[in-house]
Amino acid sequence: MFCTVNVTFTPTARGQRSGNLTIIYNAPGSPSVVSLLGTGIAPTATLSVSSFDFGNQLQGTTSAPQAITINNTGDIPLTFSSIAVNGNFAQTNTCSSGVGVGTSCTVNVTFTPNSKGTFAGTLTLTDNAIGSPQTVALTGTGIVYPVPEIYQLTPPEAVAGGPALTITATGTGFFPGTVVNWNGNPRATTYVSSTQLTVAILASDIATAGTSVVTAVNPTPGGGPSQFPVGFDVINPNPTLTFNKKDFAVGQGPESIAMGDFNGDGKVDFAVANGTDGTVSVLLGNGDGTFQPQVTYTAGLGPMAVITGDFNHDGKLDLAVANSGCPPTGSDCFGGSVSVFLGNGDGTFGQPIVFNSNFIMNSLASGDFNGDGRLDLAVGVFGESGGEVDIYLAVVYCEHAKKSGMWLISH
């Protein structure tokens, strides 16, 4: 009589495995031991990556395929029962017929976002390899076109009637599909980078002088025209300068004009020295190129020059007038003088402080000639021996007496 023992081998890993079959019985020689030896074989699925990020992808468009390689370094062919992706990802592969020992196949994955935002998915490979299924984590971000903006055009202008030219637009949010509009009409646009475009401008675009409106436009999704158009100036080849004249009445024989803000309203006013009638006209500005009617102040004989300055250091503009001492009739000149009108800060002036001279005074300027922080006067005079300059230094201003003066130190 005999019996049979059937032994099976189920390896849990690749490689050689050993074991023993032990038989214990009631006959001499018990137990009997039979040595067992076997080798585990299996395919392997080694993936080239474990995760992949597609980065930014325009909504509604499909990315370039990204290849994931599966290598079989095992002992028998690798076969797949399923290769699948989920989410906004798709795949094609070369693995349907299996992967022989020592060879590989490729899975190409693409990303197509259907909205703006971050997406995640998984590539799952189910096969006969140990550790099945294998997975690859997939991520990507859906974006839309931004609104482009142009900050600078180079060159910024062109001469009317010139030839066609190419301009460079510098800004942000540019894509290969960005188009530059000239006065609302598209022009041939070349993408250089996300911050630079070149634009072909027609000769007809710059045929006449004016300012053209330049915008950049991105396509949908998102996109749209620039929010801040940029102007391109088309200038005349021979520009002209014109002025609009307005007349304002002053005294007789105006000889000199001085400007300043006499009433502290932030608008320019002016004073005129009238040589014929011996007055100073003060016209307060309205800030729109017009002036109020003149207010006149009596100066000396034959005023020739007027300047402004804070001569008494009170923070209000004053006037200084050089009087020639020559009457308008052309008769002999008398001694000249300097009249200083101290300002009240409201556009009016006090009675003049007069500094007399024996010579003709016809010009004057102010400055701090001795470094004491007060404005002094330099007066051009015509004397017996010819022309010269008199220097009048400002004396210390007396706050209580509300007086100031000048001291002639050079003649």
C-alpha positions as CSV (number, residue, x, y, z in Angstrom):
1,M,0.0,0.0,0.0
2,F,1.1,3.6,-0.5
3,C,-0.1,7.2,-0.4
4,T,0.6,10.4,-2.2
5,V,1.5,13.9,-0.9
6,N,0.9,16.8,-3.3
7,V,3.0,19.9,-2.7
8,T,2.3,23.3,-4.3
9,F,4.5,26.4,-4.6
10,T,3.0,30.0,-4.3
11,P,5.8,32.6,-4.2
12,T,4.9,36.0,-2.8
13,A,7.9,37.7,-4.3
14,R,10.4,37.2,-7.2
15,G,13.4,35.1,-6.6
16,Q,14.5,31.7,-5.3
17,R,12.6,30.3,-2.3
18,S,13.4,27.0,-0.3
19,G,11.5,24.9,2.3
20,N,11.1,21.3,3.6
21,L,8.3,18.7,3.6
22,T,8.5,16.7,6.9
23,I,6.7,13.4,7.2
24,I,6.4,11.8,10.7
25,Y,5.2,8.2,10.8
26,N,5.4,5.1,13.2
27,A,8.0,3.1,11.3
28,P,11.7,3.1,11.7
29,G,13.4,6.1,10.1
30,S,10.7,8.6,11.0
31,P,10.7,11.4,10.3
32,S,11.5,11.7,6.6
33,V,12.4,15.2,5.2
34,V,12.1,16.3,1.6
35,S,13.9,19.5,0.6
36,L,11.8,21.9,-1.5
37,L,13.2,24.6,-3.9
38,G,11.4,27.0,-6.2
39,T,11.9,30.4,-7.9
40,G,9.2,33.1,-7.9
41,I,8.8,34.9,-11.2
42,A,6.6,38.0,-12.0
43,P,6.5,41.0,-14.3
44,T,7.3,44.5,-12.8
45,A,5.7,47.9,-13.6
46,T,8.3,50.6,-13.0
47,L,6.9,54.1,-13.8
48,S,9.1,57.0,-14.9
49,V,7.2,59.5,-12.6
50,S,4.9,59.3,-9.6
51,S,3.3,62.7,-10.1
52,F,3.1,65.3,-12.8
53,D,2.0,69.0,-12.8
54,F,0.8,70.5,-16.1
55,G,1.1,74.1,-14.8
56,N,-1.0,76.8,-16.4
57,Q,-3.3,75.9,-19.3
58,L,-5.7,78.2,-21.0
59,Q,-9.3,77.3,-20.3
60,G,-10.9,75.2,-23.1
61,T,-7.6,74.3,-24.7
62,T,-5.6,71.0,-24.5
63,S,-2.1,70.8,-23.3
64,A,0.8,69.2,-25.1
65,P,0.9,65.4,-24.2
66,Q,3.2,64.4,-21.4
67,A,4.7,61.0,-21.7
68,I,4.9,58.5,-18.7
69,T,7.0,55.4,-19.4
70,I,6.3,52.0,-17.8
71,N,9.3,49.6,-17.8
72,N,9.0,45.8,-17.3
73,T,12.2,44.6,-15.6
74,G,10.6,41.4,-14.4
75,D,10.6,37.8,-15.6
76,I,7.4,37.5,-17.6
77,P,5.4,39.8,-19.8
78,L,3.4,42.6,-18.2
79,T,-0.2,42.8,-19.2
80,F,-2.8,45.5,-18.4
81,S,-6.4,45.0,-17.6
82,S,-7.1,48.7,-17.4
83,I,-5.4,52.1,-18.0
84,A,-7.6,55.0,-16.9
85,V,-7.5,58.7,-15.9
86,N,-10.1,60.9,-14.2
87,G,-10.9,64.6,-13.9
88,N,-10.0,67.0,-16.7
89,F,-7.2,64.7,-18.0
90,A,-7.1,62.2,-20.9
91,Q,-4.7,59.5,-22.0
92,T,-3.6,57.4,-25.0
93,N,-1.1,54.6,-24.7
94,T,1.0,52.0,-26.5
95,C,0.5,49.3,-23.8
96,S,-2.5,47.4,-25.1
97,S,-0.5,44.4,-26.4
98,G,1.5,44.1,-23.1
99,V,5.1,44.8,-22.3
100,G,7.7,42.1,-22.8
101,V,10.5,41.4,-20.4
102,G,13.1,44.2,-20.6
103,T,10.9,46.5,-22.7
104,S,8.5,49.4,-22.0
105,C,5.4,51.2,-23.2
106,T,4.2,54.8,-23.0
107,V,1.1,56.5,-21.7
108,N,0.6,60.1,-23.0
109,V,-1.6,62.3,-20.7
110,T,-3.1,65.6,-21.7
111,F,-4.9,68.3,-19.6
112,T,-8.0,70.2,-20.8
113,P,-9.4,72.6,-18.1
114,N,-13.0,73.5,-18.6
115,S,-12.9,76.5,-16.2
116,K,-10.5,78.7,-14.3
117,G,-8.9,77.1,-11.2
118,T,-6.8,74.2,-10.0
119,F,-7.5,70.6,-11.0
120,A,-6.4,67.2,-9.7
121,G,-6.7,63.7,-11.2
122,T,-5.1,60.3,-11.2
123,L,-3.7,57.9,-13.8
124,T,-4.4,54.4,-12.7
125,L,-2.7,51.3,-14.2
126,T,-4.2,47.9,-13.3
127,D,-2.0,44.9,-14.4
128,N,-0.5,41.6,-13.4
129,A,2.5,43.1,-11.6
130,I,3.1,42.9,-7.9
131,G,1.7,46.1,-6.3
132,S,-1.0,46.6,-8.9
133,P,-2.6,49.1,-9.4
134,Q,0.0,51.7,-9.9
135,T,-1.0,55.4,-9.8
136,V,0.4,58.8,-11.0
137,A,-1.0,62.0,-9.3
138,L,-1.9,64.6,-11.9
139,T,-2.4,68.4,-11.3
140,G,-2.9,71.4,-13.5
141,T,-4.3,75.0,-13.4
142,G,-6.9,76.4,-15.7
143,I,-6.4,80.1,-16.6
144,V,-8.1,82.7,-18.8
145,Y,-6.5,85.5,-20.8
146,P,-5.8,88.6,-18.7
147,V,-6.7,92.1,-19.9
148,P,-3.5,93.4,-21.6
149,E,-2.2,96.9,-20.9
150,I,0.3,99.0,-22.9
151,Y,2.5,101.3,-20.9
152,Q,4.9,102.6,-23.6
153,L,5.2,103.0,-27.3
154,T,8.5,103.3,-29.1
155,P,8.8,105.6,-30.9
156,P,6.1,107.7,-29.1
157,E,5.4,109.9,-32.2
158,A,5.8,110.2,-35.9
159,V,5.8,113.0,-38.5
160,A,2.6,113.4,-40.5
161,G,3.0,112.2,-44.0
162,G,5.9,109.8,-43.2
163,P,6.3,106.2,-44.4
164,A,4.9,103.1,-42.8
165,L,6.7,102.1,-39.6
166,T,7.0,99.5,-36.9
167,I,6.4,100.5,-33.3
168,T,7.2,98.5,-30.2
169,A,4.5,98.2,-27.5
170,T,5.7,97.5,-23.9
171,G,3.3,96.4,-21.3
172,T,1.8,93.3,-19.5
173,G,-0.5,90.4,-20.3
174,F,0.6,89.7,-23.9
175,F,0.1,86.4,-25.5
176,P,0.7,85.1,-29.1
177,G,-3.0,85.9,-29.8
178,T,-2.8,89.5,-28.6
179,V,-3.7,92.1,-31.3
180,V,-2.9,95.8,-31.2
181,N,-5.7,98.1,-32.4
182,W,-5.0,101.5,-34.0
183,N,-8.0,103.8,-33.4
184,G,-10.1,100.6,-33.0
185,N,-8.8,98.9,-36.1
186,P,-6.5,95.8,-35.8
187,R,-3.0,96.1,-37.0
188,A,-0.5,93.3,-37.8
189,T,1.0,92.3,-34.4
190,T,4.0,90.2,-33.7
191,Y,4.4,88.5,-30.3
192,V,7.8,89.0,-28.8
193,S,7.2,88.2,-25.1
194,S,4.6,88.5,-22.4
195,T,5.7,92.2,-22.0
196,Q,6.5,93.2,-25.6
197,L,4.8,93.3,-29.0
198,T,5.8,94.8,-32.4
199,V,3.1,96.5,-34.5
200,A,3.1,97.3,-38.2
201,I,1.6,100.9,-38.7
202,L,0.4,101.8,-42.2
203,A,1.5,105.0,-43.9
204,S,-2.2,106.0,-44.1
205,D,-2.4,105.8,-40.2
206,I,0.0,108.7,-40.0
207,A,-1.0,110.7,-43.0
208,T,-2.4,113.6,-41.0
209,A,-1.5,115.2,-37.7
210,G,-3.3,114.2,-34.6
211,T,-3.3,111.7,-31.7
212,S,-4.2,108.1,-32.4
213,V,-5.6,105.8,-29.7
214,V,-3.6,102.5,-29.3
215,T,-5.0,99.5,-27.4
216,A,-4.1,95.8,-27.0
217,V,-6.8,93.1,-27.2
218,N,-6.6,89.6,-25.9
219,P,-9.1,86.9,-27.2
220,T,-11.6,84.9,-25.0
221,P,-11.8,83.3,-22.6
222,G,-11.3,86.3,-20.4
223,G,-9.2,88.9,-22.3
224,G,-10.7,91.9,-23.9
225,P,-9.2,95.4,-24.7
226,S,-6.9,97.5,-22.6
227,Q,-8.5,99.5,-19.9
228,F,-6.0,102.4,-20.3
229,P,-5.5,103.4,-24.0
230,V,-2.2,105.0,-25.0
231,G,-1.9,107.9,-27.3
232,F,0.5,108.1,-30.3
233,D,1.2,111.6,-31.5
234,V,1.3,112.3,-35.2
235,I,3.0,115.8,-35.5
236,N,3.2,118.4,-38.2
237,P,6.5,118.4,-40.1
238,N,6.7,122.2,-39.6
239,P,5.0,122.9,-36.2
240,T,3.8,126.4,-35.6
241,L,3.3,128.4,-32.4
242,T,0.4,130.7,-31.9
243,F,-0.9,132.8,-29.1
244,N,-4.4,134.2,-28.4
245,K,-4.2,137.9,-27.5
246,K,-6.4,139.5,-24.8
247,D,-6.1,143.1,-23.9
248,F,-6.2,144.5,-20.4
249,A,-6.2,148.2,-19.6
250,V,-3.3,149.6,-17.6
251,G,-1.8,153.1,-17.3
252,Q,-0.1,155.2,-19.9
253,G,3.2,154.2,-21.4
254,P,3.8,150.8,-19.8
255,E,7.5,150.2,-19.5
256,S,7.9,147.1,-17.3
257,I,5.9,144.1,-15.9
258,A,6.4,142.0,-12.8
259,M,4.6,138.8,-11.9
260,G,3.6,137.3,-8.5
261,D,0.8,136.1,-6.3
262,F,-0.1,139.3,-4.5
263,N,-3.2,138.1,-2.6
264,G,-2.1,134.6,-1.8
265,D,-4.9,132.8,-3.7
266,G,-2.4,130.7,-5.8
267,K,-3.2,132.6,-9.0
268,V,-0.7,134.7,-10.9
269,D,-1.1,138.5,-10.7
270,F,1.0,141.2,-12.3
271,A,2.1,144.8,-11.8
272,V,2.9,147.3,-14.6
273,A,5.2,150.4,-14.3
274,N,3.6,153.1,-16.4
275,G,6.2,155.6,-17.5
276,T,4.0,158.3,-18.9
277,D,1.5,158.8,-16.1
278,G,3.8,157.9,-13.2
279,T,1.7,155.0,-11.8
280,V,1.9,151.3,-11.1
281,S,-1.1,149.2,-12.2
282,V,-1.9,146.0,-10.2
283,L,-4.1,143.4,-11.9
284,L,-5.2,140.4,-9.9
285,G,-5.5,137.1,-11.8
286,N,-8.6,134.9,-12.0
287,G,-6.5,131.8,-12.8
288,D,-8.1,131.3,-16.2
289,G,-6.0,133.7,-18.2
290,T,-8.1,136.7,-17.3
291,F,-7.5,139.5,-14.8
292,Q,-9.5,141.9,-12.7
293,P,-9.6,145.6,-13.7
294,Q,-6.4,147.4,-12.7
295,V,-5.9,149.2,-9.4
296,T,-3.4,152.0,-9.7
297,Y,-0.8,153.4,-7.3
298,T,1.1,156.6,-7.7
299,A,4.8,156.1,-8.1
300,G,7.5,158.7,-8.9
301,L,8.3,160.6,-12.1
302,G,8.8,158.3,-15.1
303,P,8.6,154.8,-13.7
304,M,10.9,152.6,-15.8
305,A,11.1,149.2,-14.0
306,V,9.1,147.2,-11.4
307,I,10.1,144.1,-9.5
308,T,8.5,142.0,-6.8
309,G,10.0,140.7,-3.5
310,D,9.4,140.4,0.2
311,F,11.5,143.4,1.1
312,N,10.3,143.7,4.7
313,H,10.4,140.0,5.5
314,D,6.7,139.6,6.5
315,G,5.8,136.8,4.1
316,K,3.9,139.1,1.7
317,L,5.0,140.2,-1.7
318,D,6.0,143.9,-2.1
319,L,6.7,146.0,-5.2
320,A,9.8,148.1,-5.9
321,V,9.7,150.7,-8.8
322,A,12.7,152.5,-10.3
323,N,11.6,156.0,-11.3
324,S,13.8,157.7,-13.9
325,G,12.9,161.2,-12.8
326,C,12.3,162.2,-16.5
327,P,8.9,163.7,-17.4
328,P,7.1,162.4,-20.5
329,T,7.4,165.8,-22.2
330,G,11.1,165.1,-22.9
331,S,12.3,168.1,-20.9
332,D,15.2,167.9,-18.5
333,C,15.2,165.0,-16.1
334,F,15.1,165.6,-12.4
335,G,16.5,163.3,-9.8
336,G,15.3,159.7,-9.9
337,S,14.0,157.6,-7.0
338,V,13.0,154.1,-5.9
339,S,9.5,153.6,-4.6
340,V,8.8,150.5,-2.4
341,F,5.2,149.5,-2.0
342,L,4.7,147.1,0.9
343,G,2.1,144.5,0.3
344,N,-0.8,143.8,2.6
345,G,-1.2,140.2,1.4
346,D,-4.7,140.7,0.0
347,G,-3.7,142.2,-3.3
348,T,-3.4,145.8,-2.1
349,F,-0.4,147.9,-1.2
350,G,0.5,150.6,1.2
351,Q,1.8,154.1,0.5
352,P,5.2,154.1,-1.2
353,I,8.4,154.4,0.8
354,V,10.6,156.6,-1.4
355,F,14.4,156.6,-1.7
356,N,15.6,159.6,-3.7
357,S,18.6,160.0,-5.9
358,N,20.2,162.8,-7.9
359,F,20.5,160.5,-11.0
360,I,18.3,158.9,-13.6
361,M,17.1,155.4,-12.4
362,N,16.1,153.1,-15.2
363,S,16.4,149.5,-14.0
364,L,16.6,147.5,-10.8
365,A,17.0,143.9,-9.5
366,S,16.9,142.3,-6.0
367,G,19.0,139.9,-4.1
368,D,20.5,139.3,-0.7
369,F,23.8,140.9,-1.4
370,N,25.2,140.9,2.2
371,G,24.0,137.5,3.4
372,D,21.7,138.8,6.1
373,G,18.6,137.0,4.9
374,R,16.9,140.2,3.6
375,L,16.4,141.3,0.0
376,D,18.4,144.3,-1.1
377,L,18.1,146.3,-4.3
378,A,20.5,147.0,-7.1
379,V,19.5,150.0,-9.2
380,G,20.9,150.9,-12.6
381,V,21.5,154.7,-12.8
382,F,22.7,157.2,-15.4
383,G,24.9,159.8,-13.7
384,E,27.1,162.6,-14.6
385,S,30.0,160.3,-15.4
386,G,28.0,157.7,-17.2
387,G,26.2,154.5,-16.1
388,E,26.6,152.8,-12.7
389,V,24.7,150.6,-10.2
390,D,23.6,151.8,-6.8
391,I,23.2,149.1,-4.1
392,Y,20.5,149.6,-1.5
393,L,20.9,147.3,1.5
394,A,17.7,146.5,3.5
395,V,17.9,147.7,7.1
396,V,16.5,145.7,10.1
397,Y,12.8,145.6,9.9
398,C,11.1,147.0,13.0
399,E,8.1,144.8,13.8
400,H,6.5,147.3,16.3
401,A,6.9,150.4,14.1
402,K,5.9,148.5,11.0
403,K,8.6,150.2,9.1
404,S,11.5,149.2,6.9
405,G,14.1,151.0,5.0
406,M,17.1,150.9,2.6
407,W,20.6,152.2,3.1
408,L,22.6,153.2,0.0
409,I,26.1,151.8,0.5
410,S,27.5,151.9,-3.0
411,H,27.3,154.7,-5.6
